[in-house]
Amino acid sequence: MATANNWRDRRVIHPVHAVLLASSLPLFLGALLSDWAYFASYQVQWSNFASWLNAGALIFTACALLWATIAALRTDNPRRRSEWLYVGLVAATFVCGFINALVHARDAWATMPSGLVLSVIVLALALAAIWAGFSGPRTGEPA
């Protein structure tokens, strides 16, 4: 018995949006690992690496947030709660990442341990946002 695969009922994400959304994950992960290396060695360059990686991830996150907000506003789906949950997760990732960037702008000795804790939180939020971005029911054309 053959099963019909209804393409319209599956979630479709635009490829550029997918790249913008997923590109922040390795940068946030690199920032976390750099914070961990600084916490273990107290060599200032690791804090600088974390700061730059966090800044790069914020650029991708801001672009993904803009794209997600426009897509959520343009959708005519009556069940838009999942769309706005996704936008909220990306916005929370951006806000916590921006706070993390402000913490990393301080003196290297002053970034610990709050910089490491914020990096863990931002990475968890980024993972949740990526998970919500690539899953969930949505119909229609790529957003």
A tleap script that builds the chain and sets N, CA, C and O, in Angstrom:
source leaprc.protein.ff14SB
mol = sequence {
  NMET ALA THR ALA ASN ASN TRP ARG ASP ARG
  ARG VAL ILE HIE PRO VAL HIE ALA VAL LEU
  LEU ALA SER SER LEU PRO LEU PHE LEU GLY
  ALA LEU LEU SER ASP TRP ALA TYR PHE ALA
  SER TYR GLN VAL GLN TRP SER ASN PHE ALA
  SER TRP LEU ASN ALA GLY ALA LEU ILE PHE
  THR ALA CYS ALA LEU LEU TRP ALA THR ILE
  ALA ALA LEU ARG THR ASP ASN PRO ARG ARG
  ARG SER GLU TRP LEU TYR VAL GLY LEU VAL
  ALA ALA THR PHE VAL CYS GLY PHE ILE ASN
  ALA LEU VAL HIE ALA ARG ASP ALA TRP ALA
  THR MET PRO SER GLY LEU VAL LEU SER VAL
  ILE VAL LEU ALA LEU ALA LEU ALA ALA ILE
  TRP ALA GLY PHE SER GLY PRO ARG THR GLY
  GLU PRO CALA
}
set mol.1.N position { 0.840 -1.162 0.000 }
set mol.1.CA position { 0.000 0.000 0.000 }
set mol.1.C position { 0.893 1.235 0.000 }
set mol.1.O position { 1.781 1.362 0.843 }
set mol.2.N position { 0.669 2.110 -0.907 }
set mol.2.CA position { 1.473 3.331 -1.022 }
set mol.2.C position { 0.863 4.431 -0.162 }
set mol.2.O position { -0.355 4.595 -0.102 }
set mol.3.N position { 1.726 5.167 0.488 }
set mol.3.CA position { 1.254 6.298 1.287 }
set mol.3.C position { 1.539 7.579 0.533 }
set mol.3.O position { 2.578 7.734 -0.109 }
set mol.4.N position { 0.604 8.475 0.628 }
set mol.4.CA position { 0.759 9.757 -0.057 }
set mol.4.C position { 1.561 10.705 0.826 }
set mol.4.O position { 1.303 10.834 2.022 }
set mol.5.N position { 2.511 11.348 0.226 }
set mol.5.CA position { 3.319 12.322 0.940 }
set mol.5.C position { 2.818 13.708 0.545 }
set mol.5.O position { 3.115 14.201 -0.543 }
set mol.6.N position { 2.068 14.318 1.427 }
set mol.6.CA position { 1.512 15.632 1.129 }
set mol.6.C position { 2.543 16.694 1.468 }
set mol.6.O position { 2.774 16.996 2.639 }
set mol.7.N position { 3.165 17.263 0.432 }
set mol.7.CA position { 4.245 18.236 0.610 }
set mol.7.C position { 3.745 19.512 1.256 }
set mol.7.O position { 4.501 20.161 1.980 }
set mol.8.N position { 2.513 19.893 1.024 }
set mol.8.CA position { 1.971 21.145 1.542 }
set mol.8.C position { 1.804 21.121 3.063 }
set mol.8.O position { 1.785 22.176 3.696 }
set mol.9.N position { 1.684 19.942 3.648 }
set mol.9.CA position { 1.488 19.851 5.091 }
set mol.9.C position { 2.790 19.848 5.868 }
set mol.9.O position { 2.773 19.865 7.099 }
set mol.10.N position { 3.911 19.825 5.178 }
set mol.10.CA position { 5.200 19.805 5.860 }
set mol.10.C position { 5.745 21.212 5.987 }
set mol.10.O position { 5.443 22.087 5.175 }
set mol.11.N position { 6.534 21.413 6.990 }
set mol.11.CA position { 7.127 22.728 7.206 }
set mol.11.C position { 8.207 22.966 6.165 }
set mol.11.O position { 9.054 22.110 5.912 }
set mol.12.N position { 8.156 24.129 5.579 }
set mol.12.CA position { 9.123 24.498 4.553 }
set mol.12.C position { 9.809 25.773 5.013 }
set mol.12.O position { 9.148 26.766 5.315 }
set mol.13.N position { 11.122 25.745 5.065 }
set mol.13.CA position { 11.887 26.919 5.458 }
set mol.13.C position { 12.763 27.308 4.263 }
set mol.13.O position { 13.347 26.448 3.605 }
set mol.14.N position { 12.842 28.575 4.003 }
set mol.14.CA position { 13.634 29.057 2.878 }
set mol.14.C position { 15.109 28.711 3.119 }
set mol.14.O position { 15.578 28.820 4.252 }
set mol.15.N position { 15.848 28.299 2.092 }
set mol.15.CA position { 17.246 27.902 2.287 }
set mol.15.C position { 18.132 29.018 2.849 }
set mol.15.O position { 19.016 28.742 3.661 }
set mol.16.N position { 17.916 30.260 2.439 }
set mol.16.CA position { 18.729 31.355 2.972 }
set mol.16.C position { 18.421 31.567 4.449 }
set mol.16.O position { 19.321 31.819 5.250 }
set mol.17.N position { 17.141 31.462 4.800 }
set mol.17.CA position { 16.757 31.580 6.206 }
set mol.17.C position { 17.379 30.451 7.022 }
set mol.17.O position { 17.819 30.663 8.152 }
set mol.18.N position { 17.411 29.261 6.449 }
set mol.18.CA position { 18.012 28.117 7.143 }
set mol.18.C position { 19.501 28.341 7.392 }
set mol.18.O position { 20.011 28.019 8.466 }
set mol.19.N position { 20.193 28.891 6.406 }
set mol.19.CA position { 21.628 29.157 6.561 }
set mol.19.C position { 21.852 30.223 7.631 }
set mol.19.O position { 22.732 30.077 8.479 }
set mol.20.N position { 21.061 31.290 7.592 }
set mol.20.CA position { 21.207 32.352 8.603 }
set mol.20.C position { 20.924 31.825 9.996 }
set mol.20.O position { 21.610 32.178 10.955 }
set mol.21.N position { 19.912 30.980 10.104 }
set mol.21.CA position { 19.542 30.440 11.409 }
set mol.21.C position { 20.611 29.488 11.942 }
set mol.21.O position { 20.991 29.567 13.111 }
set mol.22.N position { 21.094 28.591 11.087 }
set mol.22.CA position { 22.039 27.574 11.537 }
set mol.22.C position { 23.467 28.089 11.678 }
set mol.22.O position { 24.274 27.467 12.367 }
set mol.23.N position { 23.795 29.201 11.046 }
set mol.23.CA position { 25.175 29.698 11.091 }
set mol.23.C position { 25.575 30.236 12.454 }
set mol.23.O position { 26.765 30.305 12.764 }
set mol.24.N position { 24.627 30.610 13.255 }
set mol.24.CA position { 24.972 31.140 14.567 }
set mol.24.C position { 25.402 30.038 15.542 }
set mol.24.O position { 26.142 30.306 16.488 }
set mol.25.N position { 24.948 28.819 15.322 }
set mol.25.CA position { 25.245 27.739 16.269 }
set mol.25.C position { 26.740 27.456 16.424 }
set mol.25.O position { 27.212 27.421 17.560 }
set mol.26.N position { 27.517 27.250 15.350 }
set mol.26.CA position { 28.948 26.986 15.568 }
set mol.26.C position { 29.683 28.176 16.168 }
set mol.26.O position { 30.670 27.997 16.881 }
set mol.27.N position { 29.211 29.392 15.887 }
set mol.27.CA position { 29.868 30.562 16.468 }
set mol.27.C position { 29.577 30.674 17.966 }
set mol.27.O position { 30.478 30.967 18.752 }
set mol.28.N position { 28.331 30.443 18.360 }
set mol.28.CA position { 28.004 30.442 19.793 }
set mol.28.C position { 28.717 29.294 20.515 }
set mol.28.O position { 29.156 29.453 21.653 }
set mol.29.N position { 28.831 28.136 19.850 }
set mol.29.CA position { 29.567 27.014 20.440 }
set mol.29.C position { 31.041 27.356 20.585 }
set mol.29.O position { 31.650 27.034 21.606 }
set mol.30.N position { 31.625 28.001 19.584 }
set mol.30.CA position { 33.019 28.430 19.676 }
set mol.30.C position { 33.229 29.442 20.791 }
set mol.30.O position { 34.252 29.412 21.475 }
set mol.31.N position { 32.270 30.333 20.976 }
set mol.31.CA position { 32.369 31.301 22.074 }
set mol.31.C position { 32.326 30.590 23.420 }
set mol.31.O position { 33.072 30.943 24.334 }
set mol.32.N position { 31.460 29.593 23.548 }
set mol.32.CA position { 31.398 28.826 24.799 }
set mol.32.C position { 32.708 28.086 25.051 }
set mol.32.O position { 33.221 28.096 26.170 }
set mol.33.N position { 33.248 27.449 24.027 }
set mol.33.CA position { 34.505 26.716 24.205 }
set mol.33.C position { 35.665 27.663 24.501 }
set mol.33.O position { 36.567 27.317 25.264 }
set mol.34.N position { 35.648 28.852 23.906 }
set mol.34.CA position { 36.692 29.841 24.209 }
set mol.34.C position { 36.565 30.347 25.640 }
set mol.34.O position { 37.574 30.551 26.315 }
set mol.35.N position { 35.339 30.552 26.107 }
set mol.35.CA position { 35.139 30.940 27.505 }
set mol.35.C position { 35.622 29.848 28.448 }
set mol.35.O position { 36.223 30.129 29.485 }
set mol.36.N position { 35.355 28.608 28.081 }
set mol.36.CA position { 35.791 27.495 28.909 }
set mol.36.C position { 37.327 27.425 28.936 }
set mol.36.O position { 37.918 27.178 29.987 }
set mol.37.N position { 37.965 27.642 27.784 }
set mol.37.CA position { 39.426 27.644 27.741 }
set mol.37.C position { 39.996 28.795 28.572 }
set mol.37.O position { 41.017 28.633 29.241 }
set mol.38.N position { 39.337 29.953 28.531 }
set mol.38.CA position { 39.803 31.076 29.357 }
set mol.38.C position { 39.609 30.772 30.828 }
set mol.38.O position { 40.464 31.106 31.648 }
set mol.39.N position { 38.500 30.143 31.174 }
set mol.39.CA position { 38.241 29.777 32.561 }
set mol.39.C position { 39.299 28.796 33.076 }
set mol.39.O position { 39.658 28.824 34.253 }
set mol.40.N position { 39.797 27.926 32.183 }
set mol.40.CA position { 40.788 26.934 32.589 }
set mol.40.C position { 42.206 27.482 32.587 }
set mol.40.O position { 43.032 27.037 33.384 }
set mol.41.N position { 42.513 28.444 31.706 }
set mol.41.CA position { 43.905 28.871 31.569 }
set mol.41.C position { 44.168 30.321 31.939 }
set mol.41.O position { 45.310 30.683 32.220 }
set mol.42.N position { 43.152 31.149 31.945 }
set mol.42.CA position { 43.270 32.585 32.206 }
set mol.42.C position { 44.247 33.278 31.251 }
set mol.42.O position { 44.940 34.218 31.639 }
set mol.43.N position { 44.295 32.810 30.009 }
set mol.43.CA position { 45.036 33.517 28.971 }
set mol.43.C position { 44.046 34.430 28.248 }
set mol.43.O position { 43.032 33.968 27.726 }
set mol.44.N position { 44.346 35.711 28.223 }
set mol.44.CA position { 43.409 36.732 27.805 }
set mol.44.C position { 42.925 36.541 26.368 }
set mol.44.O position { 41.805 36.937 26.043 }
set mol.45.N position { 43.731 35.954 25.521 }
set mol.45.CA position { 43.336 35.806 24.120 }
set mol.45.C position { 42.084 34.957 23.961 }
set mol.45.O position { 41.319 35.173 23.021 }
set mol.46.N position { 41.851 33.998 24.853 }
set mol.46.CA position { 40.635 33.192 24.780 }
set mol.46.C position { 39.397 34.047 25.001 }
set mol.46.O position { 38.361 33.803 24.382 }
set mol.47.N position { 39.484 35.025 25.858 }
set mol.47.CA position { 38.365 35.942 26.068 }
set mol.47.C position { 38.118 36.788 24.817 }
set mol.47.O position { 36.971 37.063 24.467 }
set mol.48.N position { 39.192 37.195 24.151 }
set mol.48.CA position { 39.043 37.939 22.901 }
set mol.48.C position { 38.397 37.082 21.815 }
set mol.48.O position { 37.545 37.563 21.067 }
set mol.49.N position { 38.802 35.803 21.727 }
set mol.49.CA position { 38.181 34.900 20.764 }
set mol.49.C position { 36.686 34.779 21.031 }
set mol.49.O position { 35.876 34.843 20.107 }
set mol.50.N position { 36.326 34.603 22.298 }
set mol.50.CA position { 34.914 34.461 22.655 }
set mol.50.C position { 34.126 35.715 22.291 }
set mol.50.O position { 32.991 35.627 21.824 }
set mol.51.N position { 34.723 36.866 22.504 }
set mol.51.CA position { 34.046 38.116 22.175 }
set mol.51.C position { 33.791 38.240 20.677 }
set mol.51.O position { 32.699 38.636 20.269 }
set mol.52.N position { 34.770 37.912 19.865 }
set mol.52.CA position { 34.596 38.019 18.421 }
set mol.52.C position { 33.642 36.958 17.878 }
set mol.52.O position { 32.847 37.244 16.982 }
set mol.53.N position { 33.711 35.754 18.401 }
set mol.53.CA position { 32.785 34.712 17.960 }
set mol.53.C position { 31.350 35.062 18.326 }
set mol.53.O position { 30.427 34.819 17.548 }
set mol.54.N position { 31.166 35.631 19.504 }
set mol.54.CA position { 29.836 36.051 19.925 }
set mol.54.C position { 29.311 37.170 19.023 }
set mol.54.O position { 28.134 37.175 18.663 }
set mol.55.N position { 30.174 38.108 18.660 }
set mol.55.CA position { 29.757 39.200 17.775 }
set mol.55.C position { 29.353 38.672 16.397 }
set mol.55.O position { 28.361 39.128 15.827 }
set mol.56.N position { 30.101 37.728 15.865 }
set mol.56.CA position { 29.739 37.138 14.579 }
set mol.56.C position { 28.419 36.393 14.638 }
set mol.56.O position { 27.610 36.474 13.713 }
set mol.57.N position { 28.201 35.666 15.726 }
set mol.57.CA position { 26.938 34.946 15.890 }
set mol.57.C position { 25.766 35.910 16.013 }
set mol.57.O position { 24.668 35.613 15.543 }
set mol.58.N position { 25.988 37.052 16.635 }
set mol.58.CA position { 24.915 38.041 16.768 }
set mol.58.C position { 24.500 38.609 15.411 }
set mol.58.O position { 23.329 38.930 15.211 }
set mol.59.N position { 25.429 38.735 14.495 }
set mol.59.CA position { 25.084 39.228 13.155 }
set mol.59.C position { 24.144 38.243 12.464 }
set mol.59.O position { 23.122 38.645 11.908 }
set mol.60.N position { 24.485 36.958 12.499 }
set mol.60.CA position { 23.617 35.955 11.889 }
set mol.60.C position { 22.273 35.862 12.606 }
set mol.60.O position { 21.236 35.693 11.965 }
set mol.61.N position { 22.290 35.971 13.932 }
set mol.61.CA position { 21.047 35.891 14.694 }
set mol.61.C position { 20.139 37.081 14.392 }
set mol.61.O position { 18.922 36.920 14.299 }
set mol.62.N position { 20.713 38.264 14.239 }
set mol.62.CA position { 19.903 39.445 13.915 }
set mol.62.C position { 19.256 39.292 12.540 }
set mol.62.O position { 18.089 39.642 12.364 }
set mol.63.N position { 19.995 38.778 11.576 }
set mol.63.CA position { 19.427 38.562 10.240 }
set mol.63.C position { 18.321 37.505 10.280 }
set mol.63.O position { 17.284 37.668 9.636 }
set mol.64.N position { 18.536 36.428 11.029 }
set mol.64.CA position { 17.511 35.390 11.154 }
set mol.64.C position { 16.280 35.922 11.889 }
set mol.64.O position { 15.151 35.557 11.560 }
set mol.65.N position { 16.499 36.785 12.880 }
set mol.65.CA position { 15.373 37.384 13.607 }
set mol.65.C position { 14.551 38.277 12.690 }
set mol.65.O position { 13.321 38.234 12.724 }
set mol.66.N position { 15.203 39.071 11.885 }
set mol.66.CA position { 14.500 39.931 10.944 }
set mol.66.C position { 13.693 39.093 9.950 }
set mol.66.O position { 12.531 39.392 9.673 }
set mol.67.N position { 14.313 38.054 9.422 }
set mol.67.CA position { 13.639 37.189 8.455 }
set mol.67.C position { 12.443 36.486 9.102 }
set mol.67.O position { 11.368 36.415 8.505 }
set mol.68.N position { 12.626 35.968 10.319 }
set mol.68.CA position { 11.548 35.249 11.001 }
set mol.68.C position { 10.381 36.171 11.338 }
set mol.68.O position { 9.223 35.766 11.241 }
set mol.69.N position { 10.677 37.400 11.729 }
set mol.69.CA position { 9.611 38.347 12.055 }
set mol.69.C position { 8.802 38.699 10.814 }
set mol.69.O position { 7.572 38.729 10.859 }
set mol.70.N position { 9.483 38.961 9.717 }
set mol.70.CA position { 8.785 39.275 8.470 }
set mol.70.C position { 7.956 38.077 8.009 }
set mol.70.O position { 6.822 38.249 7.564 }
set mol.71.N position { 8.504 36.874 8.111 }
set mol.71.CA position { 7.770 35.675 7.702 }
set mol.71.C position { 6.554 35.444 8.589 }
set mol.71.O position { 5.505 35.027 8.098 }
set mol.72.N position { 6.677 35.708 9.886 }
set mol.72.CA position { 5.540 35.514 10.795 }
set mol.72.C position { 4.455 36.552 10.536 }
set mol.72.O position { 3.269 36.256 10.676 }
set mol.73.N position { 4.849 37.756 10.163 }
set mol.73.CA position { 3.857 38.788 9.868 }
set mol.73.C position { 3.159 38.546 8.532 }
set mol.73.O position { 2.010 38.949 8.348 }
set mol.74.N position { 3.846 37.893 7.607 }
set mol.74.CA position { 3.287 37.664 6.275 }
set mol.74.C position { 2.430 36.415 6.183 }
set mol.74.O position { 1.694 36.258 5.209 }
set mol.75.N position { 2.499 35.534 7.146 }
set mol.75.CA position { 1.770 34.280 7.046 }
set mol.75.C position { 0.274 34.509 7.253 }
set mol.75.O position { -0.137 35.386 8.013 }
set mol.76.N position { -0.529 33.702 6.561 }
set mol.76.CA position { -1.974 33.778 6.732 }
set mol.76.C position { -2.506 32.548 7.461 }
set mol.76.O position { -3.704 32.266 7.433 }
set mol.77.N position { -1.618 31.835 8.099 }
set mol.77.CA position { -1.976 30.645 8.848 }
set mol.77.C position { -2.709 31.047 10.122 }
set mol.77.O position { -2.191 31.859 10.889 }
set mol.78.N position { -3.894 30.505 10.370 }
set mol.78.CA position { -4.607 30.886 11.596 }
set mol.78.C position { -3.933 30.384 12.864 }
set mol.78.O position { -4.155 30.940 13.939 }
set mol.79.N position { -3.111 29.342 12.759 }
set mol.79.CA position { -2.389 28.833 13.935 }
set mol.79.C position { -0.980 29.398 13.928 }
set mol.79.O position { -0.031 28.699 13.575 }
set mol.80.N position { -0.839 30.646 14.310 }
set mol.80.CA position { 0.447 31.341 14.245 }
set mol.80.C position { 1.210 31.285 15.555 }
set mol.80.O position { 2.267 31.905 15.676 }
set mol.81.N position { 0.706 30.566 16.526 }
set mol.81.CA position { 1.384 30.510 17.822 }
set mol.81.C position { 2.786 29.923 17.704 }
set mol.81.O position { 3.716 30.411 18.347 }
set mol.82.N position { 2.949 28.884 16.892 }
set mol.82.CA position { 4.280 28.278 16.744 }
set mol.82.C position { 5.231 29.234 16.031 }
set mol.82.O position { 6.431 29.238 16.304 }
set mol.83.N position { 4.695 30.045 15.114 }
set mol.83.CA position { 5.531 31.038 14.427 }
set mol.83.C position { 6.081 32.054 15.429 }
set mol.83.O position { 7.266 32.388 15.411 }
set mol.84.N position { 5.215 32.527 16.283 }
set mol.84.CA position { 5.646 33.553 17.239 }
set mol.84.C position { 6.490 32.967 18.364 }
set mol.84.O position { 7.308 33.675 18.952 }
set mol.85.N position { 6.306 31.689 18.670 }
set mol.85.CA position { 7.200 31.024 19.622 }
set mol.85.C position { 8.613 30.973 19.055 }
set mol.85.O position { 9.589 31.215 19.765 }
set mol.86.N position { 8.709 30.654 17.770 }
set mol.86.CA position { 10.008 30.619 17.103 }
set mol.86.C position { 10.646 32.010 17.086 }
set mol.86.O position { 11.833 32.151 17.378 }
set mol.87.N position { 9.865 33.032 16.746 }
set mol.87.CA position { 10.382 34.402 16.741 }
set mol.87.C position { 10.827 34.794 18.150 }
set mol.87.O position { 11.856 35.449 18.314 }
set mol.88.N position { 10.064 34.402 19.156 }
set mol.88.CA position { 10.441 34.706 20.539 }
set mol.88.C position { 11.735 34.032 20.959 }
set mol.88.O position { 12.540 34.625 21.677 }
set mol.89.N position { 11.941 32.794 20.516 }
set mol.89.CA position { 13.188 32.099 20.844 }
set mol.89.C position { 14.389 32.752 20.166 }
set mol.89.O position { 15.452 32.882 20.772 }
set mol.90.N position { 14.219 33.159 18.916 }
set mol.90.CA position { 15.322 33.831 18.227 }
set mol.90.C position { 15.588 35.190 18.874 }
set mol.90.O position { 16.742 35.596 19.014 }
set mol.91.N position { 14.530 35.889 19.265 }
set mol.91.CA position { 14.702 37.183 19.935 }
set mol.91.C position { 15.379 37.005 21.290 }
set mol.91.O position { 16.241 37.805 21.656 }
set mol.92.N position { 15.006 35.976 22.035 }
set mol.92.CA position { 15.649 35.714 23.325 }
set mol.92.C position { 17.124 35.369 23.135 }
set mol.92.O position { 17.969 35.775 23.933 }
set mol.93.N position { 17.430 34.621 22.080 }
set mol.93.CA position { 18.822 34.308 21.771 }
set mol.93.C position { 19.603 35.576 21.473 }
set mol.93.O position { 20.728 35.745 21.945 }
set mol.94.N position { 19.007 36.469 20.689 }
set mol.94.CA position { 19.695 37.711 20.346 }
set mol.94.C position { 19.898 38.591 21.582 }
set mol.94.O position { 20.982 39.144 21.766 }
set mol.95.N position { 18.887 38.727 22.421 }
set mol.95.CA position { 18.999 39.592 23.606 }
set mol.95.C position { 20.042 39.037 24.576 }
set mol.95.O position { 20.890 39.781 25.069 }
set mol.96.N position { 19.981 37.733 24.851 }
set mol.96.CA position { 20.978 37.145 25.761 }
set mol.96.C position { 22.378 37.185 25.148 }
set mol.96.O position { 23.360 37.380 25.864 }
set mol.97.N position { 22.476 37.002 23.842 }
set mol.97.CA position { 23.772 37.119 23.181 }
set mol.97.C position { 24.317 38.535 23.239 }
set mol.97.O position { 25.524 38.735 23.373 }
set mol.98.N position { 23.426 39.524 23.136 }
set mol.98.CA position { 23.862 40.915 23.240 }
set mol.98.C position { 24.337 41.223 24.662 }
set mol.98.O position { 25.336 41.918 24.844 }
set mol.99.N position { 23.633 40.716 25.655 }
set mol.99.CA position { 24.080 40.888 27.044 }
set mol.99.C position { 25.425 40.202 27.246 }
set mol.99.O position { 26.294 40.724 27.944 }
set mol.100.N position { 25.595 39.036 26.638 }
set mol.100.CA position { 26.873 38.331 26.707 }
set mol.100.C position { 27.982 39.154 26.050 }
set mol.100.O position { 29.113 39.176 26.537 }
set mol.101.N position { 27.658 39.827 24.950 }
set mol.101.CA position { 28.653 40.690 24.299 }
set mol.101.C position { 29.036 41.861 25.210 }
set mol.101.O position { 30.199 42.264 25.249 }
set mol.102.N position { 28.069 42.399 25.935 }
set mol.102.CA position { 28.379 43.478 26.869 }
set mol.102.C position { 29.250 42.990 28.021 }
set mol.102.O position { 30.136 43.706 28.487 }
set mol.103.N position { 28.992 41.772 28.472 }
set mol.103.CA position { 29.833 41.197 29.534 }
set mol.103.C position { 31.250 40.983 29.018 }
set mol.103.O position { 32.218 41.237 29.734 }
set mol.104.N position { 31.374 40.518 27.786 }
set mol.104.CA position { 32.706 40.292 27.215 }
set mol.104.C position { 33.427 41.583 26.860 }
set mol.104.O position { 34.631 41.563 26.603 }
set mol.105.N position { 32.725 42.691 26.840 }
set mol.105.CA position { 33.369 43.978 26.562 }
set mol.105.C position { 34.123 44.501 27.783 }
set mol.105.O position { 34.930 45.423 27.665 }
set mol.106.N position { 33.869 43.931 28.930 }
set mol.106.CA position { 34.589 44.341 30.132 }
set mol.106.C position { 36.017 43.783 30.112 }
set mol.106.O position { 36.419 43.086 29.180 }
set mol.107.N position { 36.747 44.103 31.141 }
set mol.107.CA position { 38.091 43.560 31.304 }
set mol.107.C position { 38.010 42.038 31.356 }
set mol.107.O position { 37.030 41.483 31.851 }
set mol.108.N position { 39.033 41.369 30.848 }
set mol.108.CA position { 39.005 39.911 30.756 }
set mol.108.C position { 38.792 39.250 32.116 }
set mol.108.O position { 38.078 38.251 32.204 }
set mol.109.N position { 39.391 39.784 33.169 }
set mol.109.CA position { 39.221 39.198 34.492 }
set mol.109.C position { 37.791 39.346 34.993 }
set mol.109.O position { 37.326 38.539 35.798 }
set mol.110.N position { 37.102 40.362 34.525 }
set mol.110.CA position { 35.734 40.614 35.001 }
set mol.110.C position { 34.682 39.795 34.260 }
set mol.110.O position { 33.511 39.807 34.642 }
set mol.111.N position { 35.078 39.091 33.217 }
set mol.111.CA position { 34.086 38.323 32.451 }
set mol.111.C position { 33.737 36.990 33.088 }
set mol.111.O position { 32.726 36.383 32.736 }
set mol.112.N position { 34.547 36.532 34.007 }
set mol.112.CA position { 34.307 35.224 34.606 }
set mol.112.C position { 33.674 35.371 35.963 }
set mol.112.O position { 34.036 36.293 36.693 }
set mol.113.N position { 32.763 34.530 36.338 }
set mol.113.CA position { 32.187 33.393 35.618 }
set mol.113.C position { 30.925 33.745 34.837 }
set mol.113.O position { 30.345 32.871 34.193 }
set mol.114.N position { 30.482 35.009 34.877 }
set mol.114.CA position { 29.217 35.363 34.223 }
set mol.114.C position { 29.282 35.173 32.709 }
set mol.114.O position { 28.276 34.813 32.098 }
set mol.115.N position { 30.431 35.405 32.096 }
set mol.115.CA position { 30.558 35.198 30.653 }
set mol.115.C position { 30.370 33.744 30.269 }
set mol.115.O position { 29.734 33.446 29.258 }
set mol.116.N position { 30.914 32.842 31.061 }
set mol.116.CA position { 30.769 31.415 30.792 }
set mol.116.C position { 29.320 30.971 30.971 }
set mol.116.O position { 28.798 30.215 30.152 }
set mol.117.N position { 28.681 31.428 32.018 }
set mol.117.CA position { 27.283 31.066 32.273 }
set mol.117.C position { 26.379 31.608 31.163 }
set mol.117.O position { 25.496 30.900 30.678 }
set mol.118.N position { 26.597 32.845 30.769 }
set mol.118.CA position { 25.798 33.416 29.685 }
set mol.118.C position { 26.037 32.695 28.363 }
set mol.118.O position { 25.109 32.538 27.569 }
set mol.119.N position { 27.249 32.262 28.122 }
set mol.119.CA position { 27.529 31.517 26.892 }
set mol.119.C position { 26.773 30.194 26.863 }
set mol.119.O position { 26.297 29.776 25.808 }
set mol.120.N position { 26.660 29.539 28.003 }
set mol.120.CA position { 25.892 28.291 28.079 }
set mol.120.C position { 24.410 28.574 27.813 }
set mol.120.O position { 23.760 27.840 27.070 }
set mol.121.N position { 23.882 29.633 28.418 }
set mol.121.CA position { 22.476 29.983 28.228 }
set mol.121.C position { 22.202 30.346 26.773 }
set mol.121.O position { 21.200 29.916 26.203 }
set mol.122.N position { 23.086 31.134 26.174 }
set mol.122.CA position { 22.889 31.550 24.778 }
set mol.122.C position { 22.960 30.343 23.852 }
set mol.122.O position { 22.173 30.252 22.909 }
set mol.123.N position { 23.871 29.427 24.094 }
set mol.123.CA position { 23.953 28.231 23.254 }
set mol.123.C position { 22.687 27.399 23.381 }
set mol.123.O position { 22.185 26.889 22.379 }
set mol.124.N position { 22.161 27.252 24.587 }
set mol.124.CA position { 20.914 26.498 24.780 }
set mol.124.C position { 19.746 27.173 24.069 }
set mol.124.O position { 18.920 26.501 23.451 }
set mol.125.N position { 19.675 28.495 24.154 }
set mol.125.CA position { 18.613 29.220 23.448 }
set mol.125.C position { 18.767 29.101 21.935 }
set mol.125.O position { 17.773 28.971 21.221 }
set mol.126.N position { 19.992 29.145 21.446 }
set mol.126.CA position { 20.221 28.994 20.006 }
set mol.126.C position { 19.801 27.606 19.536 }
set mol.126.O position { 19.196 27.467 18.473 }
set mol.127.N position { 20.118 26.585 20.317 }
set mol.127.CA position { 19.688 25.229 19.967 }
set mol.127.C position { 18.165 25.127 19.936 }
set mol.127.O position { 17.601 24.520 19.026 }
set mol.128.N position { 17.501 25.720 20.927 }
set mol.128.CA position { 16.037 25.694 20.969 }
set mol.128.C position { 15.438 26.454 19.791 }
set mol.128.O position { 14.445 26.016 19.210 }
set mol.129.N position { 16.034 27.587 19.435 }
set mol.129.CA position { 15.525 28.367 18.305 }
set mol.129.C position { 15.711 27.610 16.992 }
set mol.129.O position { 14.828 27.628 16.135 }
set mol.130.N position { 16.844 26.952 16.832 }
set mol.130.CA position { 17.080 26.178 15.612 }
set mol.130.C position { 16.128 24.992 15.542 }
set mol.130.O position { 15.609 24.661 14.476 }
set mol.131.N position { 15.907 24.366 16.672 }
set mol.131.CA position { 14.965 23.246 16.718 }
set mol.131.C position { 13.562 23.721 16.333 }
set mol.131.O position { 12.880 23.073 15.539 }
set mol.132.N position { 13.139 24.846 16.892 }
set mol.132.CA position { 11.811 25.368 16.568 }
set mol.132.C position { 11.745 25.858 15.129 }
set mol.132.O position { 10.689 25.785 14.502 }
set mol.133.N position { 12.840 26.349 14.604 }
set mol.133.CA position { 12.846 26.835 13.227 }
set mol.133.C position { 12.729 25.752 12.197 }
set mol.133.O position { 12.130 25.960 11.141 }
set mol.134.N position { 13.295 24.585 12.483 }
set mol.134.CA position { 13.273 23.492 11.508 }
set mol.134.C position { 12.186 22.482 11.762 }
set mol.134.O position { 12.085 21.507 11.017 }
set mol.135.N position { 11.367 22.666 12.777 }
set mol.135.CA position { 10.303 21.716 13.069 }
set mol.135.C position { 8.996 22.473 13.254 }
set mol.135.O position { 8.967 23.704 13.249 }
set mol.136.N position { 7.942 21.734 13.412 }
set mol.136.CA position { 6.632 22.333 13.643 }
set mol.136.C position { 5.813 22.417 12.373 }
set mol.136.O position { 6.361 22.571 11.281 }
set mol.137.N position { 4.522 22.318 12.511 }
set mol.137.CA position { 3.671 22.328 11.322 }
set mol.137.C position { 3.472 23.732 10.768 }
set mol.137.O position { 3.176 24.671 11.507 }
set mol.138.N position { 3.638 23.858 9.482 }
set mol.138.CA position { 3.320 25.088 8.768 }
set mol.138.C position { 3.003 24.695 7.325 }
set mol.138.O position { 3.663 23.823 6.761 }
set mol.139.N position { 2.036 25.310 6.753 }
set mol.139.CA position { 1.683 25.022 5.373 }
set mol.139.C position { 2.033 26.205 4.500 }
set mol.139.O position { 2.219 27.321 4.987 }
set mol.140.N position { 2.120 25.955 3.220 }
set mol.140.CA position { 2.341 27.041 2.286 }
set mol.140.C position { 3.711 27.010 1.654 }
set mol.140.O position { 4.450 26.032 1.764 }
set mol.141.N position { 4.027 28.083 1.002 }
set mol.141.CA position { 5.287 28.224 0.307 }
set mol.141.C position { 6.417 28.513 1.292 }
set mol.141.O position { 6.155 28.844 2.448 }
set mol.142.N position { 7.677 28.392 0.849 }
set mol.142.CA position { 8.792 28.712 1.747 }
set mol.142.C position { 8.699 30.137 2.249 }
set mol.142.O position { 8.392 31.063 1.499 }
set mol.143.N position { 8.974 30.295 3.547 }
set mol.143.CA position { 8.894 31.634 4.163 }
set mol.143.C position { 10.224 32.304 4.173 }
set mol.143.O position { 10.343 33.432 4.652 }
savepdb mol mol.pdb
quit
